[in-house]
């Protein structure tokens, strides 16, 4: 069945336009509340958000929906996505909600849903919610005496800060480290600097003054140049950049070079393997992860399992096959021993612990492998499915695969969150990689763009 609301990471769109309107948000709250209103106990939902202006509107609309079907609402305020997963489970809530469009600009917003186990909902449950949203008469409203109550959870920040610190290596001491932390003017603008300071670091926080409009604006993990400049300027030992909802992270070494999710996974996997903590004798990554990562783990007797793009698919494979480490090149690092979803701050602490244990600077610690030349280009389209099925595109992809042979990969897919086609190629010959990407882009029918 076609999914109309949910994409690869919840519901997402431009604020005040379908599906991100107050009306639809309220109906999502009503539908989700009905599905998770099971048993005779007093039901509760925790609701977090990032710092977008539209978060106020969506938060109130969702709250109204949940209250109308008899669920109590605990409002967390601005807090990272992984904090919502954690608090859903630790507070025995029936459902958790994060209002965020992650790394997207402030104009967009989204709704991410968590089950009582703290994990994101399955496709099947999301489909149930869609059906209830579409059929208004199917939702059963609570009796007047059973309408829910809403209140703020005042210690939400502190609960999460302690959980993050508890995920680190026992006795992790960051004393003597100068760390620049870029919070993307997003959900972690309070908790991230607090965690690092309480662990002993000298902290230089940037992008920690959200105003509703500046989330991810030329800052954070998708725009690391600001962090690079500050790391060099302040002569920091390392820089950490989170995205708007802090479920992804990239690092910057003391020389100003960016460390992506692939290098982080390689470093953490190697450290955990030597410590006897790596489950499944390998890790899970997506089809976007660099071929260099695959070669690196393979040379160490570890396996690399690939999934479709999206941290939810990585997590599903981790849980089904018994892995405790996985993630995406973009910086979603999932560590199921510590969190139910990608957690940028927890991943950063694992990286810092590995660096301190190695006794080497960041530039050496996180250069686990030499990446294979990789190129990704995006093409904005009106109809991604039509563009991908065009004969010219199919032929161009086939020719690219033949040219790259066994020494590279080609991946062409539609984005799950934006009206884009993403064309990625990698291989040992950088010029050939560039050539095949350009040829595929040229083959996309102009009426589809």
VENBELBEL-V703646 format. One record per residue. RES is the residue in three letters. PHI is phi in radians with two decimals (none if undefined). Layout:
BEGIN
RES_PHI ; RES_PHI
END
This chain:
BEGIN
UNK_none ; UNK_-1.18 ; UNK_-1.61 ; UNK_-1.71 ; UNK_-1.79 ; UNK_-1.53 ; UNK_-1.88 ; UNK_-1.30 ; UNK_-2.52 ; UNK_1.39 ; UNK_-1.69 ; UNK_-2.60 ; UNK_3.07 ; UNK_-1.29 ; UNK_-1.04 ; UNK_1.21 ; UNK_-2.25 ; UNK_-0.95 ; UNK_-1.62 ; UNK_-1.66 ; UNK_-1.87 ; UNK_-1.09 ; UNK_-1.10 ; UNK_-1.19 ; UNK_-1.05 ; UNK_-1.09 ; UNK_-1.19 ; UNK_-1.13 ; UNK_-1.07 ; UNK_-1.11 ; UNK_-1.14 ; UNK_-1.11 ; UNK_-1.07 ; UNK_-1.13 ; UNK_-1.14 ; UNK_-1.69 ; UNK_-1.52 ; UNK_-2.08 ; UNK_1.53 ; UNK_-1.73 ; UNK_-1.30 ; UNK_-1.31 ; UNK_-1.51 ; UNK_-2.45 ; UNK_-2.29 ; UNK_-1.80 ; UNK_-2.24 ; UNK_-1.98 ; UNK_-2.73 ; UNK_-1.70 ; UNK_-1.90 ; UNK_-1.21 ; UNK_-0.98 ; UNK_-1.23 ; UNK_-1.07 ; UNK_-1.05 ; UNK_-1.13 ; UNK_-1.15 ; UNK_-1.05 ; UNK_-1.18 ; UNK_-1.16 ; UNK_-1.07 ; UNK_-1.02 ; UNK_-1.03 ; UNK_-1.09 ; UNK_-1.14 ; UNK_-1.06 ; UNK_-1.18 ; UNK_-1.87 ; UNK_1.57 ; UNK_-1.82 ; UNK_-1.34 ; UNK_-2.08 ; UNK_-1.87 ; UNK_-1.59 ; UNK_-1.60 ; UNK_1.32 ; UNK_-1.11 ; UNK_-2.81 ; UNK_-1.03 ; UNK_-0.93 ; UNK_-1.08 ; UNK_-1.14 ; UNK_-1.16 ; UNK_-1.04 ; UNK_-1.10 ; UNK_-1.23 ; UNK_-1.00 ; UNK_-1.34 ; UNK_-1.21 ; UNK_-1.71 ; UNK_0.97 ; UNK_-1.33 ; UNK_-1.46 ; UNK_-2.78 ; UNK_-2.20 ; UNK_-2.33 ; UNK_-2.04 ; UNK_-1.71 ; UNK_-2.94 ; UNK_-1.95 ; UNK_0.99 ; UNK_-1.58 ; UNK_-1.25 ; UNK_-1.18 ; UNK_-1.08 ; UNK_-1.07 ; UNK_-1.61 ; UNK_-2.66 ; UNK_-2.73 ; UNK_-2.27 ; UNK_-1.95 ; UNK_-2.04 ; UNK_-2.13 ; UNK_-1.44 ; UNK_-1.09 ; UNK_-1.46 ; UNK_1.53 ; UNK_-1.69 ; UNK_-1.09 ; UNK_-1.21 ; UNK_-1.33 ; UNK_-1.01 ; UNK_-1.12 ; UNK_-1.21 ; UNK_-1.06 ; UNK_-1.15 ; UNK_-1.05 ; UNK_-1.11 ; UNK_-1.00 ; UNK_-1.13 ; UNK_-1.22 ; UNK_-1.09 ; UNK_-1.28 ; UNK_-1.96 ; UNK_-1.02 ; UNK_-1.28 ; UNK_-1.45 ; UNK_-1.50 ; UNK_-1.70 ; UNK_-1.33 ; UNK_-1.26 ; UNK_-1.15 ; UNK_-0.90 ; UNK_-1.36 ; UNK_-1.88 ; UNK_-1.05 ; UNK_-1.30 ; UNK_-2.02 ; UNK_-2.14 ; UNK_-2.69 ; UNK_-1.43 ; UNK_-1.65 ; UNK_-1.23 ; UNK_-1.83 ; UNK_-1.04 ; UNK_-1.00 ; UNK_-1.10 ; UNK_-1.05 ; UNK_-1.24 ; UNK_-0.98 ; UNK_-1.15 ; UNK_-1.14 ; UNK_-1.14 ; UNK_-1.09 ; UNK_-1.20 ; UNK_-1.39 ; UNK_-1.34 ; UNK_-0.99 ; UNK_-0.99 ; UNK_1.35 ; UNK_-1.01 ; UNK_-2.14 ; UNK_-1.67 ; UNK_-1.00 ; UNK_1.61 ; UNK_-1.65 ; UNK_-1.77 ; UNK_-2.16 ; UNK_-1.66 ; UNK_-2.08 ; UNK_-1.81 ; UNK_-1.69 ; UNK_1.05 ; UNK_0.91 ; UNK_-2.07 ; UNK_-1.12 ; UNK_-1.71 ; UNK_-1.11 ; UNK_-1.72 ; UNK_-1.27 ; UNK_-1.12 ; UNK_-1.06 ; UNK_-1.09 ; UNK_-1.03 ; UNK_-1.13 ; UNK_-1.15 ; UNK_-1.17 ; UNK_-1.54 ; UNK_1.88 ; UNK_-1.32 ; UNK_-1.48 ; UNK_-1.91 ; UNK_-2.03 ; UNK_-1.48 ; UNK_-2.29 ; UNK_0.96 ; UNK_-2.17 ; UNK_-2.24 ; UNK_-1.15 ; UNK_-2.23 ; UNK_1.65 ; UNK_-2.07 ; UNK_-1.75 ; UNK_-1.07 ; UNK_1.10 ; UNK_-1.44 ; UNK_0.98 ; UNK_-2.71 ; UNK_1.41 ; UNK_-1.16 ; UNK_-1.54 ; UNK_-2.37 ; UNK_-1.31 ; UNK_-1.06 ; UNK_-1.09 ; UNK_-1.14 ; UNK_-1.01 ; UNK_-1.08 ; UNK_-1.26 ; UNK_-1.07 ; UNK_-1.21 ; UNK_-1.05 ; UNK_-1.59 ; UNK_0.91 ; UNK_-1.35 ; UNK_-1.34 ; UNK_-2.90 ; UNK_-2.16 ; UNK_-2.22 ; UNK_-2.13 ; UNK_-1.80 ; UNK_-1.71 ; UNK_-1.02 ; UNK_-1.96 ; UNK_1.08 ; UNK_-1.69 ; UNK_-2.38 ; UNK_-2.61 ; UNK_-2.26 ; UNK_-1.94 ; UNK_-2.26 ; UNK_-1.33 ; UNK_-1.12 ; UNK_-1.59 ; UNK_1.69 ; UNK_-1.57 ; UNK_-1.41 ; UNK_-1.97 ; UNK_-1.59 ; UNK_-1.10 ; UNK_-1.11 ; UNK_-1.16 ; UNK_-1.11 ; UNK_-1.09 ; UNK_-1.08 ; UNK_-1.15 ; UNK_-1.15 ; UNK_-1.06 ; UNK_-1.11 ; UNK_-1.13 ; UNK_-1.15 ; UNK_-1.08 ; UNK_-1.17 ; UNK_-1.54 ; UNK_1.30 ; UNK_-1.89 ; UNK_-1.52 ; UNK_-1.47 ; UNK_1.41 ; UNK_0.92 ; UNK_2.99 ; UNK_-2.59 ; UNK_-1.98 ; UNK_-2.39 ; UNK_-1.75 ; UNK_-1.14 ; UNK_-1.50 ; UNK_-1.13 ; UNK_-1.16 ; UNK_-1.04 ; UNK_-1.09 ; UNK_-1.12 ; UNK_-1.06 ; UNK_-1.17 ; UNK_-1.11 ; UNK_-1.21 ; UNK_-1.10 ; UNK_-1.18 ; UNK_-1.81 ; UNK_1.31 ; UNK_-1.82 ; UNK_-1.81 ; UNK_-2.12 ; UNK_-1.74 ; UNK_-1.81 ; UNK_-2.25 ; UNK_-1.13 ; UNK_-1.17 ; UNK_2.27 ; UNK_-1.11 ; UNK_-1.14 ; UNK_-1.31 ; UNK_-1.08 ; UNK_-1.11 ; UNK_-1.01 ; UNK_-1.22 ; UNK_-1.05 ; UNK_-1.22 ; UNK_-1.30 ; UNK_-1.89 ; UNK_1.41 ; UNK_-1.60 ; UNK_-2.02 ; UNK_-2.43 ; UNK_-2.92 ; UNK_2.86 ; UNK_-2.22 ; UNK_-1.02 ; UNK_-1.20 ; UNK_2.03 ; UNK_-1.26 ; UNK_-2.02 ; UNK_-1.89 ; UNK_-2.26 ; UNK_-1.19 ; UNK_-1.23 ; UNK_-2.16 ; UNK_-2.60 ; UNK_-1.69 ; UNK_-2.69 ; UNK_-1.06 ; UNK_-2.33 ; UNK_-1.10 ; UNK_-1.26 ; UNK_-1.11 ; UNK_-1.11 ; UNK_-1.09 ; UNK_-1.16 ; UNK_-1.11 ; UNK_-1.15 ; UNK_-1.10 ; UNK_-1.09 ; UNK_-1.14 ; UNK_-1.14 ; UNK_-1.12 ; UNK_-1.15 ; UNK_-1.29 ; UNK_1.30 ; UNK_-1.94 ; UNK_-1.21 ; UNK_-1.03 ; UNK_-1.07 ; UNK_-1.69 ; UNK_-1.06 ; UNK_-1.80 ; UNK_-1.94 ; UNK_-1.18 ; UNK_-2.57 ; UNK_-1.55 ; UNK_-1.10 ; UNK_-1.26 ; UNK_-0.87 ; UNK_-2.38 ; UNK_-2.34 ; UNK_-2.19 ; UNK_-2.27 ; UNK_-1.93 ; UNK_-2.18 ; UNK_-1.38 ; UNK_-2.33 ; UNK_-1.53 ; UNK_-2.33 ; UNK_-1.12 ; UNK_-1.12 ; UNK_-1.13 ; UNK_-1.11 ; UNK_-1.20 ; UNK_-1.56 ; UNK_-1.08 ; UNK_-1.04 ; UNK_-1.12 ; UNK_-1.25 ; UNK_-1.01 ; UNK_-1.19 ; UNK_-1.15 ; UNK_-1.14 ; UNK_-1.07 ; UNK_-1.16 ; UNK_-1.12 ; UNK_-1.07 ; UNK_-1.17 ; UNK_-1.15 ; UNK_-1.31 ; UNK_1.02 ; UNK_-1.47 ; UNK_-1.79 ; UNK_-3.04 ; UNK_-2.45 ; UNK_-2.22 ; UNK_-2.45 ; UNK_-2.18 ; UNK_-2.64 ; UNK_-1.60 ; UNK_-1.22 ; UNK_-1.54 ; UNK_-2.21 ; UNK_-2.46 ; UNK_-1.35 ; UNK_-2.29 ; UNK_-1.88 ; UNK_-1.84 ; UNK_-2.00 ; UNK_-2.20 ; UNK_-2.45 ; UNK_-2.58 ; UNK_3.10 ; UNK_-1.25 ; UNK_-1.79 ; UNK_-1.12 ; UNK_-1.16 ; UNK_-1.15 ; UNK_-1.03 ; UNK_-1.08 ; UNK_-1.12 ; UNK_-1.21 ; UNK_-1.12 ; UNK_-1.11 ; UNK_-1.16 ; UNK_-1.19 ; UNK_-1.09 ; UNK_-1.12 ; UNK_-1.42 ; UNK_-1.18 ; UNK_-0.97 ; UNK_-1.09 ; UNK_-1.22 ; UNK_-1.55 ; UNK_-1.65
END
